[in-house]
């Protein structure tokens, strides 16, 4: 994006959503001089309709199609609770190295697949990974976490932004290709991104924050700068999603992790329109790819989240599944929402909670997950049990005729 288009956007007081160019085409179809990959070429055309009969179980559930049981995966299912991950992290202590090196990404992403065989294998990455590809470098410090040395809070700061350079994210595309080949059609390969508002909190605040005072203040003191930043992120994230799908991702999750820090009426203004635009842009290229939206602390946002046009709403553990299903209606799928702390409970108690959530969600359009990521220290035995229980469940076929009724389960 040129600075002239940035300043053009600054001149408008309305919400600016997206800017279009041929950059995505050029990035996805680079010149023949590009270095060939070491593994067999794998291509996915996300613009073509896929056969629903060949979709993995998770994708079928995301689309609201009949399934025999609830598909299951976990947010943060690859991570520090696994001994094999901790051992690898000792050899490779840098998170950036682990999340930006193809061999390590694939190895870590497949660790829970090899241990538990979930129905979804999510790429090991981070929502901040694409930032340097559009002009926002960052570091990760041991104590402070992610740090952005030059926060963007003014028109001058916007000059650093440019179109996303997908060549700089080749390790993501290569990893998804390998994961798709390794997993085959036995499970869905999931990609993910951060929502514009959530990514903007890091870019404006300069890293993590507990108060979000700087960016919330900008909503009133420099709304034109914030709108332009969000618009740039919207296009970059949409391009990044399409790249992930064309590299092999069956499904995409959008994390608006810090959207819940906004009052609902402000989320409608500063987050929802940009997510809705991302969904619209992705739909033009990848109409068959399910999109999941998750907000931490989303009890006050459910109906508003539905307005973004996504296929699946992820519920956190503070929302009662039965209430969430009632509020969202029968025309959208849901994901969640076992309390991550339940994995520290006796296994029979965990079984009861999984069954309760599944029954409340109904027999169609539900992806079993936690209401947040796996907690550090979670017993691997409990994670294994979670997936064993999920796979032991069978929906009564007769209940499939009444979509979204309380499930009749055979365990």
N, C-alpha and C positions, 0 to 999 in steps of 0.2 A: 504494500500500500504506500503510495507516495504521500509526502507531506501535504501536497495540494488537496488530495482527497480527504485528509484528516482535517484540514482547516475548513473545508467545505462542510464537513459534518458538524464542526464546532459552531457553525453559524446558525444551526437550527435548534429550536427549543424543544422539538418533538423527539421522541425516542427513535434513534437511528438504528436500524437493524440490517446488518450485512452490507457487503459491497462485493460485486462479482467481477471476476476477471478470468483469464485463461490460465492462471497460475496452477490450478489444481490439475488441469490436463497435462501441462508441461511436467509437473512434478511426478505424476503417476506414470507417465510414459517418457522417461528420460532417454537420452541419446544412446545409440548402440555402443558407445565407448564405455558405458557403465560396467564396472567390474562384475563378472558373472558370479552367482552364488555357488557355494560348494555343493549344495544339495539339489535334488531334483526340482525342477521348476514346478511351482504350484500356483495356479491362478484361479480366482473366483470372480465371477462377474455379478456384482451385487445388483445390477440394474435389471437382471432377468428374474422372473418369478421361479421360485423353487417349488419342488413337489412336496406337498405337505406330508405325504405318506413316508417320505425319506427323511423328514426332519427329526433331529434328536428329540427325546422326550421333553426336555426343558423348553425347546423352541415351540413344540406343540402346545404345551401348557401356557407359554407366554402369549400365544396367538388365540388362546381360548378354545383350542380343539380338544376333543375327548382324549383322555389318557387313562391308563390302567391303574396308575398310582401317582402320588405327588412326587415330581422330580425334586432333588435336593442338592444344594451346594451351600457353601458358607462364605460370607465376606471375610477376608483375611485368612482364608483356609490354608494358605502357604505363609509361614511366618515363624516367629520365635517360640511358639509353644511346641514346635516339632524339634526333637533332638537332632534329626538329620539336618535341619536348617541351621541350628546353632553351630553344629560342627562345621558346616560350609562357611558360615559367617566368620568363624575364627580364622579361616584361611583367606577370606576376602572381607576384611572389616569395613570397607567403604560401601555404604548403601548405594551410592551412585554407580560404583563398579558393578554391584550385584544386579542393579535394575537397568543398566545400560550396556550390558555385555550379553550378546545373544546366547552363548553357551550357558551362562549362569542363569539367565532369565528362563530358558527352557528347562534347565535342571530343577530350579526352584518351583516353577509352575507345575511340574509333573510330580513333585514330592507327595502332595496329598492325593493325586490321582493314583499313584502306585500304592499308597498306603490304604486309601479308603474307597477309591473308585466313585467319587461323587458324579452327579449328572451334569455338572458344569465345571469346566477347567478355566479359571480366569488367569490371564497373563499377569505375571509378577512385574509390576511397574508402579508408577506413582502419578497422581494427578498433575504434579508439577513437571513431569518429564518433558512435555513439549515446549516449555517456556523458552529455552534458548533458541529453538527453531524459528521463533518469530520476534526475537530481539530482547528477551528478558533473561539474562544469565542469573544463576542462583548457586549458592553453596549450601551444604548441610553441615552444621556444626554439632559437635557432640552434645552440648547442653542446650543450645538455643533452637536446634532443629533447622528448618530451612531459613536461609537469610538472603534477602535481595538487597544488594548494596546500593542500588539506585532506584528507590521507589518512584513510581509514576504518580504525580499529584498535580501536574500542571501541563499546559500546552507544550512547553518546552520538553517535558518528559516524554510526551507522545511521539516525538520525532524518532525515538529509538525503535519504534515498532515497524515491522515489515511483514509481508506475506509469509505464511508459514512455509518453511523449507523442509519438505517431507524427506528429502535426501538425508537430512541430519537425523531423521528418526528411522533410518533403515533397520536398525537393530530391533525396533518394534515390529515392523513388517516381516522381517526374516523370522523372528521368534514365533509370530502367529502362524506363518506358513508351516514351520516345523511342528508346532503344537497340533495344528489341524491334521497333519500327516500322522503324527503319533497317536492321537486320540481316535482318528477316523470318525465314524458316525456313532460311536459308542457313547459319546457325551458331547455337549455343546461347548465350543470354545468361546469364551467371553472376553471382549475388550471393554475398556472403560475410559471415561474422561471426567474432568471436573466441570461443573457448570460455570458459566461466565462470572456470576456474582462471587462464587467461592474462590475461583482463581484470582479474581480482582482483589479479594481481601488480602491475599499474600503480596500482590504486586503493589498495592497502595500502602499497606501497613509496613511493608519491608520484611515480612515473615509472619510467624504465628502471633496471635493476640488473644486476649481474653475479653477485651472490651469492644473492639471494632469501632472505636471512637473516631479515628481519622477518616475511614471510608464512609461511616454514617454521616459525619459532618460534611463530607464532600457532596452528599446528596443535596445539600442546601447551599453550600458555599461555592461549589464548582460543578454543578450538575452537567454542564456541557462537556467537561473533561471526562467525567465518569461515564457518561453515555457513549462517548467516542471510544473509550477504552473497552467498554462492554460490547460495543458493536464489533470492534476488531477481534475480540476474543470469540464472539459468536461465529464469525466466518472461519477463524482459525480452527476452532473446535469442531465445527461441521466438517471441514476438510479432513481433519484428523480422524474423525469417526469413519468417514467414507474410506479413507486409507486403511484403517483397521479392518473394515468389512471386506474390502477387496484383497486384503492379505490373508483372510481366512476366518475372521470372527463371525460366529453364527448370530451373536446377540451382543448388544452394547448396554452398559449401565452408565447413567449420568449421575454423578455424585454432587448434589448441591449440599455438601456437608455443613456449610455455615449459613445456608439459607434460613435455617431455623432461628438464627440470631436476629432476624428482621421481624418487626411486627407484620402480621399478615397483610395489611394494606400496603406496606412498603415492599413486601415481597412481590405483590402484584405489579408494582411499578418497576422495581429494580432487578428482578430475577425472572419472573414468569415470562415476560415478552421475549426475552433472549433465548430461553430454553425452547419456547414455542417456535421461534425462528429456526433454531438448530434442527428441531424435529422436521420442520417443513423442508429445509434444505436437504437433509438426509433422505427424506421420503422421495425426492425427485430422482435420486440416484439409486437408492436401495429400498424400494417400497416394501420388500418382504422381510426386512431385518427388524426383529422386535427390539424395542428400546425400553429400558427400565429406568425409572426415576426414583432416587432415594434422597430423602432429607433427614438429617438427624434432628429429632424433636419435631416430628411432622404432624402431631395431633391436631394442630390448629390450621393445617394447610391441605388436608386431604382433598376436599372438593376443588380447591384452587389448583392442586397438582394435576388433577384430571384434565383441567383446561389446557394443559400444554400439548395434549395430543399423543402422549406416550402410550405404549401398549400395556405397561405394567407399573403399578405403584408399589414401591417397597415400604412396608410399615415398620417403624421402629418398635421396640419392645414395650414402650409406654402406651401404645394404642391397643385396645382390646380388638382382637381379630374379628369377632362377630360384629362389633360396632363399626369397625373400619369397612367391612364388607357391606354392611347396611348403608353406610354413608356414601360409598362409592358406586353402589348399584351393580347390576349384573352384566354390564357391557364392557368391563375392563378387568384385566387380571391383576392379581395381587401377589406380593412376595413377602415372606417372613414367617413369623416374627417371634421366634422363641428367644426368651431373655438369655443373653450369653452367660449370665451367672448360673443358669440352670445346669450348665455343663459341669459345675462343681458339686452338684447335688448327687445323692444316691441314684444309681441307674434306673431303678423303678420309678422314681419321681421324675426323672428326665423323660422316660417313656410316656408317662401320663401327660406331661406338658406337651410333648410332640403330638400325641393323639388329640389333645384338646384343641390345639391350634389348627390341625388339619381338618377336624370336624367343623370348626367354626368357619374355616375358609371356604368350604364347599368342595364338591367333587370335580369342578371344572375351573380352569383359570387360576390355579394356585401353584406357586413355586415355593417349596419349603426352604427356609433359610433362618438365620438368626435375625434378631432385630437390630444388630450392630455387628461389628467385627469380632472374631474370636479373640478372647482376652489372653494376655500373656499369662502363662502358668496353667492354662487349661489342660486337664489330663487328656493325653492322646486316646486313652481308652474310652473316654466320654465322647470324643469326636467320632471314633469308630462306631460306638453304640448308636449315635445320632443317625448315621447313614444306614446302619443295619435295620433300625426301626423303620426308617423311611422306605427301605426296599421291601420290608415285610408287609407293608400295607397294600391292600388291594381295594379299589373302589368297587362297590356293588354296581354291576353294569346297568341295572334298572334305574339307579339314581342318576345315571348320565342323561336320562331323558328329561330330567328336571334340573337344568343347569343352575349351579350356584345354590342349590338347596344344601342343607346340612348333609355332609357326606355320610354314607353308610359304609363303614370300614370293616374289612376282614383282616385281622392281624394274625 
